[in-house]
Amino acid sequence: MIDHRSLLNKLQTFPKMRTIIKQWLKAGIIDKNVFQKTNTGTQQGSVVSPVLANIALHGLETAIISNTSKWAIIDDRKVSWTPKVICYADDFVVLHRDLRVLEQLKQRVSDWLADMGLSLKPEKTQITHTLQGPSGAKPGFDFLGFTIRQYPVGKYNGAPKQIIFKTLIKPSKKGVQRHLERLREIIDNHKSDGQGKLINTLNPIRGWCNYYSTVVSKQTFSKANYATFQMLWA
């Protein structure tokens, strides 16, 4: 849970806005007609939660990059050694080519989050390789409903040491499963409705397809289309 005092200390705004945000944090939530206090953390589903999460994690990228060398020499070549950090709300990914560096950064992130009253979730935290999974594990990782993974495509001019690869981004299996489960629930709840109303209710399909339209989704769309057809005729 985000520590409210640490979060408010990060706000660089005028006093009135600070007071409003403090009231938002303390407002509490009503879930199934039951009021719950929010002395810590931010309300799940609140319109301000993503913004507050961004504020809470502000400075994390600097903490990760600091004290890490910018360059390294590998095979007589100068290569970038700076970690890459991608954040969205309270989800983030740290990319680096060296396992030992990532292990050090994981501890650094854990220490930094502790000051905000936060901690890494073991079930959502992993160190993995995008091309070769450790100890037989599947390579790649999921982020924001996408699976990011690299695939070997051959060797450059027959050179045995230089393997060429391509990076593919696809809809994650969990994301597809959640989508199909939602469609099944909609179809089951509206079987007795007219065709027009059912079609209108299924309009979220368009938004889901638009979200994944810029990545490698053709095969996923085909399977999802077939599964939806089967649900409609079941």
N, C-alpha and C positions, 0 to 999 in steps of 0.2 A: 504494500500500500504506500502511495506517495505521502511523504511527510508534508503536511500543510505549511508548516513554518518554513521549511527549506524551499518549498515551491514559491511562497510569497516573497521570500528574500531574493528570488531570481527576477522578480517582476521589476522592470524599469519603466514605470508608468506613473501617472499622477495619482494623488491620494484617493480621489473619488472612485476611479476605476479599480484600484487595489481593494477598496472596501467592498465594491460590488462583487469582485471575484472571490473575496473571502466569504461573503454571504452565500455565493453559489456553492462553495466547497462545504459549507455548514448546513445547507438547506435540507439535506436528507432526501430520501426517495420513498415512493409508495409502490410496493410490489405486491400485486394480488390483494389490494386494499389493506395492506399492512405497512405502517410507517417504520422506516429504518433510519437511524441516525448515521451520519457520515463524518465521523471524527477524523478519519484518515482516508486517503485514496480519493478517487474521483468517481462520480456516478457512472455506472455502466450504461451506455446508450445515450448519455447526455450529449447535447449538441456542442457543448464546450469541452468535453473530455478530450477529443483529439488535439485541440489547441493547448490545453493544459499539459497533455502528455509531451507535446513538442517543447513546451517551456521547461518541463522537468528534465528532459534529456538534452537540453541545450548545453553545450560544452563537452558532451561525451566524445564527439569526434576529435576535439582538440586533445582531450585526455588520452585517447587511443594513439593519436599520431605523435604526440610529444614523446621525447626520449627514444624514438625509433629512428634509426639511420635512414636517410633519404635515398642513398645509393649503395649498391653492393657490386662486387666484381664476381661474375659467374662465367666460367669457361672463357676467361680473358675478355669478357664483355661487361660493360657498365650497364646495369639494369636498375630500374626503379625499385626501391625497397620500402616505399611508404605504403602503409595499409590503406585500403579503400573502404570507406564506411558509407552505407546506404541506410537511411532512417525513414520510417513512415509511422507517425504516431508513436506507439510504444513497441513497434517491431523494428529490428535493425539487423543488418548483416555486416560482418567484417571480413574483408577479403585480403589474403596474403599468400604468397607462394611458398612460405616456409612454415612447417608444422610447429617447430619450436617457438617461433615468434608468436603464432596464434595462441599457443598455450600460455605464454607470458601475458598476452593481451587479454585473455579470458580472465585471468586473475586481476589485472588492472581494471577491467570493466566491473568486475564483481566488487572491488573495493570502492570504486567511484559511485556505483549505484547504492551502496550501503549508506553513504552520506545523505542520500535522498530518501532513505527509508525503503528502498527497493532491493530486489534480489533477482538473480537469473532463475528462470524456471527450468529445472532439470529436464522435463519432458519436451521443452522447446529449444533447449540449448545443445548444440552438437558441433563438433569439429569434423569436417568431412572434406573429401577431395572431389572436385568436379569431374575428374577424368577416371580416377582409379579409387574405388572405395576401400577404406582400411579393413583389413582382415576379412575380406570377402563381402563386406557391406556394400549396399548399393551406392554408387557415386551420385554426386549432385545434391541439391537441397531445394526445399520448398520455401517460397517467400511470396506473400500476398496472393496466394492462390495459384502461383506459377511454380513449375519445376524447372530449375536451371541446371543443365548438365552438359558436359563436353563428350564428344565421341571421336575416336581415332579414325582418320580417313586415309592413312597411308604414310609413306616415308618420302622425304624430299630428295629427289635425285638418287634414290637408293641408299642414302646415308643412314646407317643403322641406328645412330644415336638421336637423330632428329625426327621425332614423330609429329606429323601434322594432325591437327584436330579441328573440329568445328564445334561451336557452342550453339545449342538449341534450347529455346525456351518454349515450354508447352504448358497447357492447363494441368494443374496437379490432380492426381487421382482423388484426393480428399475433396478438392473443390468441385470436381465433376460429380462425385457421389452426393455431396450436399445439394447440388443443383437438381439432380434427378430425384432425390428424396423430397425436395420441395415441390417439384412438379407432380410427383405421385400423390402428395397430400392435397394439392389443389384439385387434381382430377378426381380423386376419391370424394372430395367434399362438394363437387359441383357436377356429379354425374347426372343428376336429375334436372339440371338447368338446361336452358336452350343452348344451341350451338354457338350463337353469337356471344352470349354471356361467358361461356367457357373460353372462347377464343380471346375475348377481352381480358379475362382473368389470367390467361397464359402469356400476356404481353411481356412480363419480365424476361422471357426467353430472349427477346430482342436486346435488352440491356446486357444480359449475360454474354451473348454472342459478340456484342460490340466490345466488351471488356477484353475478350480474348482474340479479337480479330487481327491484332497486329503481331501475333506470335504464331508458332507452328501448331495450328488447330484443326486442320482439315480432317484428319483421321478422328479426332475427338468429336468434332461436330457431326461427322457421319454416324458414329456410334451413339451419340446422344440423340440424334434424330431417329434412329432405329428404335432405341429404348422408349422414346416418347410415343412413337407410333404404336408400339406394343402395349403401352399403358392405356392409350386411348381406345384400343380395341379389346382390351381384356374384359 
